[in-house]
Amino acid sequence: MRPSDTGWQHLASAGHPVPAAPEEAPYCADLADGTVLALTGSRLTEPDAHLLRRSSRNCARRTSEATCAG
């Protein structure tokens, strides 16, 4: 999701419930350009959360590099 003038805009979702804002999700990770990954559902294990944090940082870095190169 990303911030909009009226709150948060969902870019993609799967399953239910879909959080209206990152604060409503048990797990969030900042991505590039203010975009946020917000997950609900089953409780994440610490190894899963570590993997998601690392993946989101790599995604944000690659997006930043692509933007700078473009």
mmJSON file of the N, C-alpha and C atoms, coordinates in Angstrom:
{"data_MODEL":{"atom_site":{
"group_PDB":["ATOM","ATOM","ATOM","ATOM","ATOM","ATOM","ATOM","ATOM","ATOM","ATOM","ATOM","ATOM","ATOM","ATOM","ATOM","ATOM","ATOM","ATOM","ATOM","ATOM","ATOM","ATOM","ATOM","ATOM","ATOM","ATOM","ATOM","ATOM","ATOM","ATOM","ATOM","ATOM","ATOM","ATOM","ATOM","ATOM","ATOM","ATOM","ATOM","ATOM","ATOM","ATOM","ATOM","ATOM","ATOM","ATOM","ATOM","ATOM","ATOM","ATOM","ATOM","ATOM","ATOM","ATOM","ATOM","ATOM","ATOM","ATOM","ATOM","ATOM","ATOM","ATOM","ATOM","ATOM","ATOM","ATOM","ATOM","ATOM","ATOM","ATOM","ATOM","ATOM","ATOM","ATOM","ATOM","ATOM","ATOM","ATOM","ATOM","ATOM","ATOM","ATOM","ATOM","ATOM","ATOM","ATOM","ATOM","ATOM","ATOM","ATOM","ATOM","ATOM","ATOM","ATOM","ATOM","ATOM","ATOM","ATOM","ATOM","ATOM","ATOM","ATOM","ATOM","ATOM","ATOM","ATOM","ATOM","ATOM","ATOM","ATOM","ATOM","ATOM","ATOM","ATOM","ATOM","ATOM","ATOM","ATOM","ATOM","ATOM","ATOM","ATOM","ATOM","ATOM","ATOM","ATOM","ATOM","ATOM","ATOM","ATOM","ATOM","ATOM","ATOM","ATOM","ATOM","ATOM","ATOM","ATOM","ATOM","ATOM","ATOM","ATOM","ATOM","ATOM","ATOM","ATOM","ATOM","ATOM","ATOM","ATOM","ATOM","ATOM","ATOM","ATOM","ATOM","ATOM","ATOM","ATOM","ATOM","ATOM","ATOM","ATOM","ATOM","ATOM","ATOM","ATOM","ATOM","ATOM","ATOM","ATOM","ATOM","ATOM","ATOM","ATOM","ATOM","ATOM","ATOM","ATOM","ATOM","ATOM","ATOM","ATOM","ATOM","ATOM","ATOM","ATOM","ATOM","ATOM","ATOM","ATOM","ATOM","ATOM","ATOM","ATOM","ATOM","ATOM","ATOM","ATOM","ATOM","ATOM","ATOM","ATOM","ATOM","ATOM","ATOM","ATOM","ATOM","ATOM","ATOM","ATOM"],
"id":[1,2,3,4,5,6,7,8,9,10,11,12,13,14,15,16,17,18,19,20,21,22,23,24,25,26,27,28,29,30,31,32,33,34,35,36,37,38,39,40,41,42,43,44,45,46,47,48,49,50,51,52,53,54,55,56,57,58,59,60,61,62,63,64,65,66,67,68,69,70,71,72,73,74,75,76,77,78,79,80,81,82,83,84,85,86,87,88,89,90,91,92,93,94,95,96,97,98,99,100,101,102,103,104,105,106,107,108,109,110,111,112,113,114,115,116,117,118,119,120,121,122,123,124,125,126,127,128,129,130,131,132,133,134,135,136,137,138,139,140,141,142,143,144,145,146,147,148,149,150,151,152,153,154,155,156,157,158,159,160,161,162,163,164,165,166,167,168,169,170,171,172,173,174,175,176,177,178,179,180,181,182,183,184,185,186,187,188,189,190,191,192,193,194,195,196,197,198,199,200,201,202,203,204,205,206,207,208,209,210],
"type_symbol":["N","C","C","N","C","C","N","C","C","N","C","C","N","C","C","N","C","C","N","C","C","N","C","C","N","C","C","N","C","C","N","C","C","N","C","C","N","C","C","N","C","C","N","C","C","N","C","C","N","C","C","N","C","C","N","C","C","N","C","C","N","C","C","N","C","C","N","C","C","N","C","C","N","C","C","N","C","C","N","C","C","N","C","C","N","C","C","N","C","C","N","C","C","N","C","C","N","C","C","N","C","C","N","C","C","N","C","C","N","C","C","N","C","C","N","C","C","N","C","C","N","C","C","N","C","C","N","C","C","N","C","C","N","C","C","N","C","C","N","C","C","N","C","C","N","C","C","N","C","C","N","C","C","N","C","C","N","C","C","N","C","C","N","C","C","N","C","C","N","C","C","N","C","C","N","C","C","N","C","C","N","C","C","N","C","C","N","C","C","N","C","C","N","C","C","N","C","C","N","C","C","N","C","C","N","C","C","N","C","C"],
"label_atom_id":["N","CA","C","N","CA","C","N","CA","C","N","CA","C","N","CA","C","N","CA","C","N","CA","C","N","CA","C","N","CA","C","N","CA","C","N","CA","C","N","CA","C","N","CA","C","N","CA","C","N","CA","C","N","CA","C","N","CA","C","N","CA","C","N","CA","C","N","CA","C","N","CA","C","N","CA","C","N","CA","C","N","CA","C","N","CA","C","N","CA","C","N","CA","C","N","CA","C","N","CA","C","N","CA","C","N","CA","C","N","CA","C","N","CA","C","N","CA","C","N","CA","C","N","CA","C","N","CA","C","N","CA","C","N","CA","C","N","CA","C","N","CA","C","N","CA","C","N","CA","C","N","CA","C","N","CA","C","N","CA","C","N","CA","C","N","CA","C","N","CA","C","N","CA","C","N","CA","C","N","CA","C","N","CA","C","N","CA","C","N","CA","C","N","CA","C","N","CA","C","N","CA","C","N","CA","C","N","CA","C","N","CA","C","N","CA","C","N","CA","C","N","CA","C","N","CA","C","N","CA","C","N","CA","C","N","CA","C","N","CA","C","N","CA","C"],
"label_alt_id":[null,null,null,null,null,null,null,null,null,null,null,null,null,null,null,null,null,null,null,null,null,null,null,null,null,null,null,null,null,null,null,null,null,null,null,null,null,null,null,null,null,null,null,null,null,null,null,null,null,null,null,null,null,null,null,null,null,null,null,null,null,null,null,null,null,null,null,null,null,null,null,null,null,null,null,null,null,null,null,null,null,null,null,null,null,null,null,null,null,null,null,null,null,null,null,null,null,null,null,null,null,null,null,null,null,null,null,null,null,null,null,null,null,null,null,null,null,null,null,null,null,null,null,null,null,null,null,null,null,null,null,null,null,null,null,null,null,null,null,null,null,null,null,null,null,null,null,null,null,null,null,null,null,null,null,null,null,null,null,null,null,null,null,null,null,null,null,null,null,null,null,null,null,null,null,null,null,null,null,null,null,null,null,null,null,null,null,null,null,null,null,null,null,null,null,null,null,null,null,null,null,null,null,null,null,null,null,null,null,null],
"label_comp_id":["MET","MET","MET","ARG","ARG","ARG","PRO","PRO","PRO","SER","SER","SER","ASP","ASP","ASP","THR","THR","THR","GLY","GLY","GLY","TRP","TRP","TRP","GLN","GLN","GLN","HIS","HIS","HIS","LEU","LEU","LEU","ALA","ALA","ALA","SER","SER","SER","ALA","ALA","ALA","GLY","GLY","GLY","HIS","HIS","HIS","PRO","PRO","PRO","VAL","VAL","VAL","PRO","PRO","PRO","ALA","ALA","ALA","ALA","ALA","ALA","PRO","PRO","PRO","GLU","GLU","GLU","GLU","GLU","GLU","ALA","ALA","ALA","PRO","PRO","PRO","TYR","TYR","TYR","CYS","CYS","CYS","ALA","ALA","ALA","ASP","ASP","ASP","LEU","LEU","LEU","ALA","ALA","ALA","ASP","ASP","ASP","GLY","GLY","GLY","THR","THR","THR","VAL","VAL","VAL","LEU","LEU","LEU","ALA","ALA","ALA","LEU","LEU","LEU","THR","THR","THR","GLY","GLY","GLY","SER","SER","SER","ARG","ARG","ARG","LEU","LEU","LEU","THR","THR","THR","GLU","GLU","GLU","PRO","PRO","PRO","ASP","ASP","ASP","ALA","ALA","ALA","HIS","HIS","HIS","LEU","LEU","LEU","LEU","LEU","LEU","ARG","ARG","ARG","ARG","ARG","ARG","SER","SER","SER","SER","SER","SER","ARG","ARG","ARG","ASN","ASN","ASN","CYS","CYS","CYS","ALA","ALA","ALA","ARG","ARG","ARG","ARG","ARG","ARG","THR","THR","THR","SER","SER","SER","GLU","GLU","GLU","ALA","ALA","ALA","THR","THR","THR","CYS","CYS","CYS","ALA","ALA","ALA","GLY","GLY","GLY"],
"label_asym_id":["A","A","A","A","A","A","A","A","A","A","A","A","A","A","A","A","A","A","A","A","A","A","A","A","A","A","A","A","A","A","A","A","A","A","A","A","A","A","A","A","A","A","A","A","A","A","A","A","A","A","A","A","A","A","A","A","A","A","A","A","A","A","A","A","A","A","A","A","A","A","A","A","A","A","A","A","A","A","A","A","A","A","A","A","A","A","A","A","A","A","A","A","A","A","A","A","A","A","A","A","A","A","A","A","A","A","A","A","A","A","A","A","A","A","A","A","A","A","A","A","A","A","A","A","A","A","A","A","A","A","A","A","A","A","A","A","A","A","A","A","A","A","A","A","A","A","A","A","A","A","A","A","A","A","A","A","A","A","A","A","A","A","A","A","A","A","A","A","A","A","A","A","A","A","A","A","A","A","A","A","A","A","A","A","A","A","A","A","A","A","A","A","A","A","A","A","A","A","A","A","A","A","A","A","A","A","A","A","A","A"],
"label_entity_id":["1","1","1","1","1","1","1","1","1","1","1","1","1","1","1","1","1","1","1","1","1","1","1","1","1","1","1","1","1","1","1","1","1","1","1","1","1","1","1","1","1","1","1","1","1","1","1","1","1","1","1","1","1","1","1","1","1","1","1","1","1","1","1","1","1","1","1","1","1","1","1","1","1","1","1","1","1","1","1","1","1","1","1","1","1","1","1","1","1","1","1","1","1","1","1","1","1","1","1","1","1","1","1","1","1","1","1","1","1","1","1","1","1","1","1","1","1","1","1","1","1","1","1","1","1","1","1","1","1","1","1","1","1","1","1","1","1","1","1","1","1","1","1","1","1","1","1","1","1","1","1","1","1","1","1","1","1","1","1","1","1","1","1","1","1","1","1","1","1","1","1","1","1","1","1","1","1","1","1","1","1","1","1","1","1","1","1","1","1","1","1","1","1","1","1","1","1","1","1","1","1","1","1","1","1","1","1","1","1","1"],
"label_seq_id":[1,1,1,2,2,2,3,3,3,4,4,4,5,5,5,6,6,6,7,7,7,8,8,8,9,9,9,10,10,10,11,11,11,12,12,12,13,13,13,14,14,14,15,15,15,16,16,16,17,17,17,18,18,18,19,19,19,20,20,20,21,21,21,22,22,22,23,23,23,24,24,24,25,25,25,26,26,26,27,27,27,28,28,28,29,29,29,30,30,30,31,31,31,32,32,32,33,33,33,34,34,34,35,35,35,36,36,36,37,37,37,38,38,38,39,39,39,40,40,40,41,41,41,42,42,42,43,43,43,44,44,44,45,45,45,46,46,46,47,47,47,48,48,48,49,49,49,50,50,50,51,51,51,52,52,52,53,53,53,54,54,54,55,55,55,56,56,56,57,57,57,58,58,58,59,59,59,60,60,60,61,61,61,62,62,62,63,63,63,64,64,64,65,65,65,66,66,66,67,67,67,68,68,68,69,69,69,70,70,70],
"pdbx_PDB_ins_code":[null,null,null,null,null,null,null,null,null,null,null,null,null,null,null,null,null,null,null,null,null,null,null,null,null,null,null,null,null,null,null,null,null,null,null,null,null,null,null,null,null,null,null,null,null,null,null,null,null,null,null,null,null,null,null,null,null,null,null,null,null,null,null,null,null,null,null,null,null,null,null,null,null,null,null,null,null,null,null,null,null,null,null,null,null,null,null,null,null,null,null,null,null,null,null,null,null,null,null,null,null,null,null,null,null,null,null,null,null,null,null,null,null,null,null,null,null,null,null,null,null,null,null,null,null,null,null,null,null,null,null,null,null,null,null,null,null,null,null,null,null,null,null,null,null,null,null,null,null,null,null,null,null,null,null,null,null,null,null,null,null,null,null,null,null,null,null,null,null,null,null,null,null,null,null,null,null,null,null,null,null,null,null,null,null,null,null,null,null,null,null,null,null,null,null,null,null,null,null,null,null,null,null,null,null,null,null,null,null,null],
"Cartn_x":[0.843,0.0,0.891,0.315,1.075,0.156,0.752,-0.079,-0.775,-1.988,-2.739,-3.361,-4.024,-4.659,-5.747,-6.333,-7.448,-7.095,-5.816,-5.407,-4.358,-4.71,-3.779,-4.423,-3.673,-4.133,-3.564,-4.418,-3.967,-3.484,-2.272,-1.715,-1.988,-2.077,-2.394,-2.815,-3.656,-4.038,-4.481,-4.419,-4.887,-5.435,-6.575,-7.171,-7.839,-8.288,-8.987,-8.527,-8.495,-8.857,-7.721,-8.09,-7.122,-7.047,-5.883,-5.79,-6.018,-6.702,-6.942,-5.704,-4.827,-3.6,-2.538,-1.266,-0.207,-0.326,-0.838,-0.963,-1.894,-2.76,-3.708,-3.13,-1.935,-1.318,-0.306,-0.235,0.745,2.188,2.381,3.732,3.724,4.671,4.826,6.302,6.562,7.926,7.872,8.725,8.817,9.531,8.961,9.573,10.049,10.127,10.631,9.536,9.942,9.047,7.823,7.973,6.86,5.888,6.123,5.261,5.505,4.442,4.529,3.931,4.637,4.107,3.468,2.178,1.46,0.865,1.212,0.754,-0.153,-1.201,-2.084,-2.163,-2.917,-3.068,-2.328,-1.798,-1.083,0.072,0.383,1.509,2.809,3.638,4.935,5.91,6.695,7.774,8.918,9.828,10.956,11.795,12.069,12.814,12.068,10.738,9.956,10.017,9.881,9.942,11.321,12.373,13.74,13.878,13.369,13.435,12.665,11.49,10.708,11.399,11.982,12.71,13.868,14.617,15.767,15.317,14.268,13.753,13.242,12.552,12.004,13.128,14.199,15.348,16.011,16.17,16.768,15.894,14.591,13.663,13.753,13.767,13.859,15.179,16.261,17.567,17.585,17.062,17.041,16.173,15.049,14.181,14.876,15.572,16.319,17.414,18.147,19.222,18.663,17.538,16.92,16.453,15.92,15.466,16.662,17.748,18.939,19.56,19.512,20.118,19.264,17.944,17.007,17.055],
"Cartn_y":[-1.165,0.0,1.232,2.331,3.586,4.707,5.743,6.84,7.573,8.01,8.824,10.004,10.863,12.034,11.652,10.464,10.051,8.932,8.592,7.514,6.647,5.392,4.451,3.828,3.716,3.085,1.672,0.691,-0.699,-0.95,-1.433,-1.753,-3.203,-4.054,-5.473,-6.044,-7.058,-7.74,-9.155,-10.003,-11.382,-11.817,-12.479,-12.966,-11.868,-12.259,-11.338,-11.589,-10.634,-9.232,-8.46,-7.406,-6.498,-5.265,-4.957,-3.797,-2.491,-1.553,-0.247,0.636,0.361,1.136,0.208,0.532,-0.321,-0.586,0.388,0.235,-0.91,-1.324,-2.397,-3.783,-3.866,-5.155,-5.549,-6.837,-7.284,-7.162,-7.147,-7.024,-6.036,-5.095,-4.123,-3.981,-3.702,-3.422,-2.276,-1.296,-0.182,-0.641,-0.302,-0.603,0.713,0.801,2.004,3.055,4.29,5.414,5.51,5.181,5.3,4.141,3.152,1.981,1.095,0.461,-0.377,-1.746,-2.786,-4.143,-4.399,-4.715,-4.966,-6.367,-7.211,-8.603,-8.869,-9.638,-10.121,-11.637,-12.268,-13.714,-14.411,-15.575,-16.377,-15.592,-15.924,-15.277,-15.682,-14.681,-14.945,-15.463,-16.441,-16.881,-15.881,-15.857,-14.926,-15.167,-16.428,-16.624,-16.071,-16.237,-15.689,-14.163,-13.542,-12.086,-11.582,-12.279,-11.898,-11.96,-13.011,-13.16,-12.039,-11.709,-10.63,-9.278,-9.003,-7.741,-7.651,-8.726,-8.73,-8.576,-9.28,-9.182,-7.784,-7.174,-5.834,-4.809,-4.95,-4.044,-4.216,-5.461,-5.714,-5.151,-5.318,-4.787,-3.269,-2.634,-1.167,-0.692,-1.415,-1.037,-1.174,-2.276,-2.485,-1.435,-1.105,-0.081,1.26,1.581,2.842,2.882,1.788,1.728,1.87,1.229,1.32,2.728,3.402,4.78,5.688,5.477,6.318,6.066,4.819,4.493,4.97,5.086,5.421,6.865],
"Cartn_z":[0.0,0.0,0.0,-0.41,-0.385,0.089,0.663,1.167,0.025,0.293,-0.667,0.082,-0.636,-0.022,0.978,0.801,1.658,2.624,2.745,3.641,2.99,2.706,2.083,0.863,-0.208,-1.443,-1.493,-1.724,-1.835,-3.257,-3.39,-4.701,-5.07,-4.072,-4.267,-2.925,-2.97,-1.731,-2.071,-1.077,-1.213,0.132,0.117,1.356,2.159,3.342,4.232,5.65,6.489,6.275,5.603,4.899,4.294,5.194,5.747,6.646,5.883,6.516,5.902,5.971,6.923,7.125,7.7,7.528,8.055,9.557,10.298,11.749,12.136,11.229,11.515,11.265,10.711,10.385,11.466,11.783,12.765,12.272,10.971,10.423,9.263,9.268,8.181,7.847,6.582,6.137,5.15,5.357,4.427,3.166,2.023,0.737,0.129,-1.157,-1.824,-1.977,-2.047,-2.356,-1.462,-0.18,0.751,0.736,-0.117,-0.188,1.021,1.514,2.711,2.415,2.824,2.787,4.144,4.166,5.412,5.351,6.312,6.334,7.518,7.254,8.31,8.182,9.026,8.939,10.05,9.735,10.731,11.324,12.531,13.203,12.518,12.224,11.612,12.653,12.259,13.128,12.968,13.92,13.836,12.575,12.181,10.932,9.703,9.686,8.573,8.56,9.72,9.813,9.39,9.794,9.396,7.871,7.262,5.804,5.105,5.611,5.01,5.153,6.318,6.501,5.525,5.402,4.49,3.044,2.656,1.287,0.978,1.94,1.695,1.56,2.353,2.217,0.859,0.41,-0.901,-2.017,-1.89,-2.892,-2.95,-1.798,-1.749,-2.35,-2.058,-2.595,-4.117,-4.645,-6.097,-6.784,-6.181,-6.76,-6.774,-5.708,-5.627,-6.675,-6.834,-7.834,-9.233,-9.524,-10.846,-11.129,-10.121,-10.279,-10.553,-9.835,-10.026,-11.408,-11.862,-13.157,-14.315,-14.074,-15.144,-15.445],
"occupancy":[1.0,1.0,1.0,1.0,1.0,1.0,1.0,1.0,1.0,1.0,1.0,1.0,1.0,1.0,1.0,1.0,1.0,1.0,1.0,1.0,1.0,1.0,1.0,1.0,1.0,1.0,1.0,1.0,1.0,1.0,1.0,1.0,1.0,1.0,1.0,1.0,1.0,1.0,1.0,1.0,1.0,1.0,1.0,1.0,1.0,1.0,1.0,1.0,1.0,1.0,1.0,1.0,1.0,1.0,1.0,1.0,1.0,1.0,1.0,1.0,1.0,1.0,1.0,1.0,1.0,1.0,1.0,1.0,1.0,1.0,1.0,1.0,1.0,1.0,1.0,1.0,1.0,1.0,1.0,1.0,1.0,1.0,1.0,1.0,1.0,1.0,1.0,1.0,1.0,1.0,1.0,1.0,1.0,1.0,1.0,1.0,1.0,1.0,1.0,1.0,1.0,1.0,1.0,1.0,1.0,1.0,1.0,1.0,1.0,1.0,1.0,1.0,1.0,1.0,1.0,1.0,1.0,1.0,1.0,1.0,1.0,1.0,1.0,1.0,1.0,1.0,1.0,1.0,1.0,1.0,1.0,1.0,1.0,1.0,1.0,1.0,1.0,1.0,1.0,1.0,1.0,1.0,1.0,1.0,1.0,1.0,1.0,1.0,1.0,1.0,1.0,1.0,1.0,1.0,1.0,1.0,1.0,1.0,1.0,1.0,1.0,1.0,1.0,1.0,1.0,1.0,1.0,1.0,1.0,1.0,1.0,1.0,1.0,1.0,1.0,1.0,1.0,1.0,1.0,1.0,1.0,1.0,1.0,1.0,1.0,1.0,1.0,1.0,1.0,1.0,1.0,1.0,1.0,1.0,1.0,1.0,1.0,1.0,1.0,1.0,1.0,1.0,1.0,1.0,1.0,1.0,1.0,1.0,1.0,1.0],
"B_iso_or_equiv":[0.0,0.0,0.0,0.0,0.0,0.0,0.0,0.0,0.0,0.0,0.0,0.0,0.0,0.0,0.0,0.0,0.0,0.0,0.0,0.0,0.0,0.0,0.0,0.0,0.0,0.0,0.0,0.0,0.0,0.0,0.0,0.0,0.0,0.0,0.0,0.0,0.0,0.0,0.0,0.0,0.0,0.0,0.0,0.0,0.0,0.0,0.0,0.0,0.0,0.0,0.0,0.0,0.0,0.0,0.0,0.0,0.0,0.0,0.0,0.0,0.0,0.0,0.0,0.0,0.0,0.0,0.0,0.0,0.0,0.0,0.0,0.0,0.0,0.0,0.0,0.0,0.0,0.0,0.0,0.0,0.0,0.0,0.0,0.0,0.0,0.0,0.0,0.0,0.0,0.0,0.0,0.0,0.0,0.0,0.0,0.0,0.0,0.0,0.0,0.0,0.0,0.0,0.0,0.0,0.0,0.0,0.0,0.0,0.0,0.0,0.0,0.0,0.0,0.0,0.0,0.0,0.0,0.0,0.0,0.0,0.0,0.0,0.0,0.0,0.0,0.0,0.0,0.0,0.0,0.0,0.0,0.0,0.0,0.0,0.0,0.0,0.0,0.0,0.0,0.0,0.0,0.0,0.0,0.0,0.0,0.0,0.0,0.0,0.0,0.0,0.0,0.0,0.0,0.0,0.0,0.0,0.0,0.0,0.0,0.0,0.0,0.0,0.0,0.0,0.0,0.0,0.0,0.0,0.0,0.0,0.0,0.0,0.0,0.0,0.0,0.0,0.0,0.0,0.0,0.0,0.0,0.0,0.0,0.0,0.0,0.0,0.0,0.0,0.0,0.0,0.0,0.0,0.0,0.0,0.0,0.0,0.0,0.0,0.0,0.0,0.0,0.0,0.0,0.0,0.0,0.0,0.0,0.0,0.0,0.0],
"pdbx_formal_charge":[null,null,null,null,null,null,null,null,null,null,null,null,null,null,null,null,null,null,null,null,null,null,null,null,null,null,null,null,null,null,null,null,null,null,null,null,null,null,null,null,null,null,null,null,null,null,null,null,null,null,null,null,null,null,null,null,null,null,null,null,null,null,null,null,null,null,null,null,null,null,null,null,null,null,null,null,null,null,null,null,null,null,null,null,null,null,null,null,null,null,null,null,null,null,null,null,null,null,null,null,null,null,null,null,null,null,null,null,null,null,null,null,null,null,null,null,null,null,null,null,null,null,null,null,null,null,null,null,null,null,null,null,null,null,null,null,null,null,null,null,null,null,null,null,null,null,null,null,null,null,null,null,null,null,null,null,null,null,null,null,null,null,null,null,null,null,null,null,null,null,null,null,null,null,null,null,null,null,null,null,null,null,null,null,null,null,null,null,null,null,null,null,null,null,null,null,null,null,null,null,null,null,null,null,null,null,null,null,null,null],
"auth_seq_id":[1,1,1,2,2,2,3,3,3,4,4,4,5,5,5,6,6,6,7,7,7,8,8,8,9,9,9,10,10,10,11,11,11,12,12,12,13,13,13,14,14,14,15,15,15,16,16,16,17,17,17,18,18,18,19,19,19,20,20,20,21,21,21,22,22,22,23,23,23,24,24,24,25,25,25,26,26,26,27,27,27,28,28,28,29,29,29,30,30,30,31,31,31,32,32,32,33,33,33,34,34,34,35,35,35,36,36,36,37,37,37,38,38,38,39,39,39,40,40,40,41,41,41,42,42,42,43,43,43,44,44,44,45,45,45,46,46,46,47,47,47,48,48,48,49,49,49,50,50,50,51,51,51,52,52,52,53,53,53,54,54,54,55,55,55,56,56,56,57,57,57,58,58,58,59,59,59,60,60,60,61,61,61,62,62,62,63,63,63,64,64,64,65,65,65,66,66,66,67,67,67,68,68,68,69,69,69,70,70,70],
"auth_comp_id":["MET","MET","MET","ARG","ARG","ARG","PRO","PRO","PRO","SER","SER","SER","ASP","ASP","ASP","THR","THR","THR","GLY","GLY","GLY","TRP","TRP","TRP","GLN","GLN","GLN","HIS","HIS","HIS","LEU","LEU","LEU","ALA","ALA","ALA","SER","SER","SER","ALA","ALA","ALA","GLY","GLY","GLY","HIS","HIS","HIS","PRO","PRO","PRO","VAL","VAL","VAL","PRO","PRO","PRO","ALA","ALA","ALA","ALA","ALA","ALA","PRO","PRO","PRO","GLU","GLU","GLU","GLU","GLU","GLU","ALA","ALA","ALA","PRO","PRO","PRO","TYR","TYR","TYR","CYS","CYS","CYS","ALA","ALA","ALA","ASP","ASP","ASP","LEU","LEU","LEU","ALA","ALA","ALA","ASP","ASP","ASP","GLY","GLY","GLY","THR","THR","THR","VAL","VAL","VAL","LEU","LEU","LEU","ALA","ALA","ALA","LEU","LEU","LEU","THR","THR","THR","GLY","GLY","GLY","SER","SER","SER","ARG","ARG","ARG","LEU","LEU","LEU","THR","THR","THR","GLU","GLU","GLU","PRO","PRO","PRO","ASP","ASP","ASP","ALA","ALA","ALA","HIS","HIS","HIS","LEU","LEU","LEU","LEU","LEU","LEU","ARG","ARG","ARG","ARG","ARG","ARG","SER","SER","SER","SER","SER","SER","ARG","ARG","ARG","ASN","ASN","ASN","CYS","CYS","CYS","ALA","ALA","ALA","ARG","ARG","ARG","ARG","ARG","ARG","THR","THR","THR","SER","SER","SER","GLU","GLU","GLU","ALA","ALA","ALA","THR","THR","THR","CYS","CYS","CYS","ALA","ALA","ALA","GLY","GLY","GLY"],
"auth_asym_id":["A","A","A","A","A","A","A","A","A","A","A","A","A","A","A","A","A","A","A","A","A","A","A","A","A","A","A","A","A","A","A","A","A","A","A","A","A","A","A","A","A","A","A","A","A","A","A","A","A","A","A","A","A","A","A","A","A","A","A","A","A","A","A","A","A","A","A","A","A","A","A","A","A","A","A","A","A","A","A","A","A","A","A","A","A","A","A","A","A","A","A","A","A","A","A","A","A","A","A","A","A","A","A","A","A","A","A","A","A","A","A","A","A","A","A","A","A","A","A","A","A","A","A","A","A","A","A","A","A","A","A","A","A","A","A","A","A","A","A","A","A","A","A","A","A","A","A","A","A","A","A","A","A","A","A","A","A","A","A","A","A","A","A","A","A","A","A","A","A","A","A","A","A","A","A","A","A","A","A","A","A","A","A","A","A","A","A","A","A","A","A","A","A","A","A","A","A","A","A","A","A","A","A","A","A","A","A","A","A","A"],
"auth_atom_id":["N","CA","C","N","CA","C","N","CA","C","N","CA","C","N","CA","C","N","CA","C","N","CA","C","N","CA","C","N","CA","C","N","CA","C","N","CA","C","N","CA","C","N","CA","C","N","CA","C","N","CA","C","N","CA","C","N","CA","C","N","CA","C","N","CA","C","N","CA","C","N","CA","C","N","CA","C","N","CA","C","N","CA","C","N","CA","C","N","CA","C","N","CA","C","N","CA","C","N","CA","C","N","CA","C","N","CA","C","N","CA","C","N","CA","C","N","CA","C","N","CA","C","N","CA","C","N","CA","C","N","CA","C","N","CA","C","N","CA","C","N","CA","C","N","CA","C","N","CA","C","N","CA","C","N","CA","C","N","CA","C","N","CA","C","N","CA","C","N","CA","C","N","CA","C","N","CA","C","N","CA","C","N","CA","C","N","CA","C","N","CA","C","N","CA","C","N","CA","C","N","CA","C","N","CA","C","N","CA","C","N","CA","C","N","CA","C","N","CA","C","N","CA","C","N","CA","C","N","CA","C","N","CA","C","N","CA","C","N","CA","C","N","CA","C"],
"pdbx_PDB_model_num":[1,1,1,1,1,1,1,1,1,1,1,1,1,1,1,1,1,1,1,1,1,1,1,1,1,1,1,1,1,1,1,1,1,1,1,1,1,1,1,1,1,1,1,1,1,1,1,1,1,1,1,1,1,1,1,1,1,1,1,1,1,1,1,1,1,1,1,1,1,1,1,1,1,1,1,1,1,1,1,1,1,1,1,1,1,1,1,1,1,1,1,1,1,1,1,1,1,1,1,1,1,1,1,1,1,1,1,1,1,1,1,1,1,1,1,1,1,1,1,1,1,1,1,1,1,1,1,1,1,1,1,1,1,1,1,1,1,1,1,1,1,1,1,1,1,1,1,1,1,1,1,1,1,1,1,1,1,1,1,1,1,1,1,1,1,1,1,1,1,1,1,1,1,1,1,1,1,1,1,1,1,1,1,1,1,1,1,1,1,1,1,1,1,1,1,1,1,1,1,1,1,1,1,1,1,1,1,1,1,1]
}}}
